[in-house]
Amino acid sequence: MRRAKLHAQLRRLARDKNGNFAVLGAIAIVPIIAAVGLTLDFVGAYLEAEKIQAALDAAALGSVRAYGEGADESEASEAAGKFFWSNYALPQENVVEGANLAGTPTQGALSVAFTRSTIEDVAAAEFSFDYKPIFLERLPLEIRRQAVAARAASAEACILALHNTADRAFEVSGSAAVDLTGCTVISDSNDEQSIYVGGTGKLKAECLYAAGAIYTAPQSVELACDKAMESASRVPDPFKRKALPKTSAWVNISGCGQDFINGGGGNGDCNGTGKTPKNNNEGYVVTLKPGTYQSLDIKRAVNLLPGYYIIDGGRLEFGSQANVTGKGVTFFLMNGAVLNINGSATFDISPSLEGDWAGFSIVAEHGNVETAIINGNSRSSLTGIVYLPDAAELQYSGNGATSGECIRLIAQEITLTGNSKFKMDCTAELAAKGIYYPGAIRLVR
C-alpha cells in the first residue's frame, strides 16, 4: 500500500513541470556555487600575492641600498624587514602557517640573501606562507614570491677619502699636477670644501664625487664628466670586513747590518738569509724574509722576499739612501705603526696577486690614526692598494712617471703633495680589486 502511494507521488512529480525545475535547479546550483567559491579563493590569493610582491620589491631595493652604503648583512636584513612590513601586513584570518624560510615564526618567513662582487651588490628577498581559502579551508594555497635588486658599480675611483666631516678631505696641494684620466675621486665629507684644488695645483680626472661641496680654483680642474657631483651619496669602506693577519714573535734583525737596517748589527746571520757585513759594502744587498718586525727602518739596499711584513707598533720607513725591492709583498701596520717613505729613497714595491690581500701593498689596521707619508720620485714605483682606513691623513706624492702608476689610495683624508699620474687599467696589477662609486639601483626580477 505504502509502495503504491510512493510510486503514485513520484509519477505526479515527474509529470509536474514546476517540481521538475525545482529539483534540477537545486542540482545545478551546487557546481555554480563551487565555481564561484573557487574563483573567489584564487582571486583572493592572487591579490594577496600581488601585495606581497610589491612589499618584497621595496624590501629588496631598500636593503641593497643599505648594504651598498656600508651596512653589514644583519643590518641590511633588518632594513629589508622594515621596508617589507611597513608595506605589507599578513591577513591573519587567512594565514594557516608561515612557510618559515628563516626558521622562525610566521613573520620570519621573510628571507633575504646578499652577494657582493667587484661590479655589483645584489639583494634577493623571498617570502612564503600558506594562504587559507574561504571556501576550501582544508586545502591551503602556498604563496611564494621573490624580488631581486641589484646596484651595479658605476665609475671606478683611484681615491677614496672616508672622513665624513673633514675640511678638505681630499686636497691637491701647492703646485702639484695630478693626472687621474679615466679615474674618479670620492670624498665622503659633507664639508663646504670636501674636495679642494687650490693655488696653482692641477687635477685631471674622470669625475669628482663629494658628499659636501667642491672648491676648485679657476682653470685648475679638467673633468671628462659633464660636471662634478656635489651632495653625492657616501661610499663606505669597501674592505672593512677583511680579516688582518696576526702578529707573532718579532724577527731578529741583529745580524742584518747596522748600515742597512736600523737596529741591525754586522757579521751575523740576518733573518736566516746569510751573513751580512756591518758597514755598507758597495753592491751588497740584504735579503729579508716575511714575518713580524717591531720596526722596519731601511737605510740601504734591501730585497724583500714575497709575503706579509707585519710592523708591530714601530715604524715602516725608507731612508734617503734606501734602495728597496719587493715583489709580491704586503706591509701591515699594526698597533699604531707609522709609515714614512722618504722622497729620496729608491723603491720598487708590488703586491702579491694571490691570497686574501691580493692587490694590496700597504694596509693599516682599523684604529691606526697615524699620519702616513709616501713620497715617490722618478726612480721609484709603488703598485697596489694603499689601504689606511683610519689614518688621519695620507700625504702622497707619486713618481711623476708619464706611464702612470697602478695605485689606489684609501684614508680618512688624502693630500696629494707632488706630481702624480694614476694608471686606470690595472685589473691584473690589483688582482681585480677596485673602488667604485655606486650606480643606479634596479629590480632584476
Summary of the structure (lengths in Angstrom):
residues: 445
radius of gyration: 34.5
end to end distance: 75.8
largest distance: 138.1
contacts: 1519
relative contact order: 0.11
helix: 20%
strand: 37%
